[in-house]
């Protein structure tokens, strides 16, 4: 029996969120009871048998975070979902956005961005882990939808194409250029056998551990994905192009653009910050010598590429959101409905 009876967009998103929560709780309770289907024990620093979950079937003690910790977090999400429907407003929307962000960070979609293409190209991968991360991304999308539906009342979405500010366009070009120059160029040179910014021994390890199809997939997919950022500043990011059957000239739903952009921006920025912090700690303790960093400066520079890419994409997404946000109602509320006119906030 559902605990929610409210209808409308918020109610539909809430029921979808509760279905996601129920699935996560059922899976975690199954693991707590001793089952291991869908569970992975892979340590990403030294993976062994990734296709088989790194011996997950032999794990006797389930980590707290994967078991009861996740069940407790799911209970908090359920309470938040009910609150967002029963008491809609800015607080509920902020809570749902926070949940969406945390689920997105937990999913670490940057790993999916690189690992899924490599797996499809033939590299042994832990599909159980990838599936669990994709499920968390889905949960983030659902809570983002709930946050949007339970927020402040707004008027109809803006119709037609609205040009974005010049600063938004400039940041979009930065978000496109960084993966091209900072990722595709060095990785392409490494595939061609050029030790650009790395020692010869590291280049030999790359060619030993990666097949050509996997290397090409890892090199090409990120910059191609970066090109989608242009949709945040072009007409086709607000209106479907003429050649799209059945959708031509219709408005693109804002969340269809904002959720992927926000998800990737958070993942890139968090990865860049955390990786830079880890490198700084290792340098401070002497675990990583400065000579190693200087010899492999191109690899170290990718950390800054990820951070800059995430920041640029995030700022571009903010500009898109401000440009396309629905009008705010101006008037009074009578019998549960807003009367008056609307104005577009900028």
Secondary structure by P-SEA (a helix, b strand, c coil): ccccccccaaaaaaaaaaaaaaaaaaaaaaaaaccccccccccccccccccccccccccccccccccaaaaaaaaaaaaaaaaaaacccaaaaaaaaaaaaaaaaaacccccccaaaaaaacccccaaaaaaaaaaaaaaaaaaaaaaaacccccccccccccccaaaaaaaaaaaaaaacccaaaaaaaaacccccccaaaaaaaaaaccaaaaaaaacaaaaaaaccccccccccccccccccccccccccccccaaaaaaaaaaaaaaaaaaaaaaaaaaaaccccaaaaaaaccccaaaaaaaaaaaaaaaaaaaaaaacccbbbccccccccccccccccc
